Amino acid sequence: MTKLLGISGSLRKASYNTALLRAAQGLVPPDVELELVTLHGIPLYDGDLEQAEGIPEAVTALKQKVLACHGLLIATPEYNNGMPGVLKNALDWLSRPPKESASVFGDRAVALLGATPGGMGTVSAQAAWLPVLKALGVRTWSGGRLLASRAGQLFDDQGALSDETMRKQLQVFVAGFAAFAVRPA
Ligand code: FNR
């Protein structure tokens, strides 16, 4: 079984990015499992907090899930042409302490996808992530692109992905990434 972990970079209940990952859960190949997490409960990174209390429980719990997966599917919203602080903050916490960062991120397969009501499909946010992922030492998948533009027209009132073209794209994207995630580095 290939285990993927989907991290949504939005805390909103009605988030398009979370909805995109939820849709992906229903489109994975039969030998692939996609668990979905949001970042509620992760505090802002604070070196004083880290020194006084260590790694927060919510971060440790997320770290365990990352360690247990073959690949990370990161659904990134785009804020002001970059990545949201909520998501960057979580990855910064996950990279602590430095001696554990290589086991969490080193050679871990990562794919980016994103949804926006705008017309550019989070292309700038996804590009902004690349140097960060390089710094973390992950194996970034570049075999596919998933840019969900005009998200308001892709989902129905219940948040289900109703656009058939995007459903097919997402299915191919997840299958391609899952195969990459278990391929030897
Ligand atoms: C945005 N949004 C946005 N969208 C975009 O395509 N490019 C951008 O640069 C920005 N900038 C931006 C800044 C800030 C502060 C906010 C709050 C929003 C709109 C954004 O894509 C939209 O709110 C999405 O719905 C956010 O993703 P979720 O929460 O639906 O997953």
Residues whose N, C-alpha, C, O or C-beta is under 5 A from the ligand:
A	BS01	FNR	S10 R12 A14 S15 Y16 N17 T18 P77 E78 Y79 N80 N81 A115 T116 P117 G118
